[in-house]
């Protein structure tokens, strides 16, 4: 699943503001999270299934809000990819839980960037989204990380393990 496949249309400006670029990156990350929760939700039941549905709904709401923000900033919201390549196979519940934690870590990273790029109310909203992602990640993982959204700061973190999710076909392959 990729958060790195922001496509420009012919009428998009090449000199987008850093704020708009961060909003678009967070929007792309939310598209990937919505997809990912759609995959993992079917592999969880009971309390975990309910948590996955709640997280899916939260990501859909954040995605919709970010699309409005992108338009408010004069941009054209980045579209979701048709499909995303998962970072690993998700054949069962334990793998689904692991994917949920990875998704939340990646979302936290996108919102950390958005916090850095914005001011005022948008910064507060981004910080709130970062906090929510960090809490969900800790719940899925059963523990937290020192600096949610900042993998390079987490002690012993492998940046490759928490890098961007790749879109299926983003590089022209399937």
N, C-alpha and C positions, 0 to 999 in steps of 0.2 A: 504494500500500500504506500502510495507516495504522497508526500506533501510538497514535492519538488516539481510538480508538473504544471506550474502556472502558465497558461497559454494566453498570449496576447492576441487581440484582434487587430485588424488593420487600422482601426481608428483609435486604438489605445496609444497614449503618449509614452515615449521611451523614457521620459524624465519624470516618472511618478514620484510623488513625495515619499520619503522614508516611512511616514505614517501609513499611507495607502499601501505601500509594498508590504509592510508588516501585517496590515489588516488582511490583505490578499493571502499571505502565507498562513495566517491563522485560519482563514476560511478554507483554504486547501487542506489544512490539517483536520479541520472539523469534518470536511467531506470524507476524508479517509477514516476518521473515527466512526462516523455514522455507518459506513460500509463495514468496518471491522466489527462493530457491535451487532450488525445484522448477521454476520457470520457466526460469531461466538454465542449469541443469544440462544440459538437453537440447540446448543450443547450443554446448557445449564438449566437446572430446574430448581424448584423450591425458593429458598431465600436468595441464592445466587442468581437465579433466573429473574427474580423481581428486581434485584440490584442492577442487573444488566439492562432490563427494560427501562428503569429509571435513568440510568446513565445514557442510554440511547436517546431517550426523550430530551435529556438535558443538552446533549450534543446537537440534536436537531434544532433546538431553540437557539443555541449559541450560533449555529451555522446561519440560521435565518437572520439573526441580529447582525452578524458580520456582513452578510450580503447587503443589508440596508445601510450599514456604515460605509461600505465600499461605494455604494451609489451616492450617499451623502457627501463623500469626499471627491466626487466627480469621476469615479472609476466605474468599470464594468465588472461586476463580481465574477471571479473565476468560477468556471463550471466544474462540476464533479466529473471525474473520469468514469467511464463505463464499468471498469473493474479495477481492482487493486491486487497486486501480488502480496500475499501474506508473508511475514518474515520467517514463518515456520508453519508446518502442518498443524491443523487444529482438529484432530480426530475425536477428542473427548473433553470432558469437563476440566481436568487439570490443565490441559493445553489452552482451553478457552480462558481460564482464569489468568494464565500467564500472558496471553495476548491482551487481555483487558489492561493488565498492569503496563505493558509496553505501550499500548495506545495512549494511556493517560500520561505516561512519561513524555511521550512525543508531543502531546497536546500542551503539556506544561512548558516544554521548550518553546513552542510557537507563541504561547502567551507571555513568556519571559521576554521574548523579542518585542512583542507588542507593548509591554510595559515600558521598555526602553525607548520605544519610538513615539510614544504618545504623551499627552499631558492632560490634566484636568479630569473630567468625568470619564473620558475614554481610558485613561490610565487606571482609574479606580475600577472600572469594569474589567479591564484586562487583569488587574491584580486579583480581583475576585474570581475570575475564571481560572487563573493560575492556582489559586488556593483550592478551588473545587477539584481541579485535576490532581493536585498533590494529595488531597484527602482520599479521593477515589483510588489513586494508585496505591497508597498505603493500605487501604482496605483490601484491595485485590492481592497485594503482595504479602500482607501480614506484617508489614513494617514500613518505615519510611526511609527516605534518603536525606542527606544533609542539606542539599540545595536543589529542591525540585525545579526542574526546567533547566538546570545548569549541569548537564552531565559531566562537563569538563572539570567541575568543582567537586563532584562526589568522589570521596576517597575510594580508590581502587576500581572506579568505573571504567569499563571498556567503552570508549566513544563509539566504536564500531557496533557494539551491541545495542546502543540506543540511538543510532543514526537515523536518518530519514527512511521512511517506508517508501518503497519504489512503486510507481504506478505500473500496472501491467501494460506493456506496450509503449511506455514513455520513451524508451530508447529505440523504438521501431521494431522490437521483437515481441513475441508472445510466449 
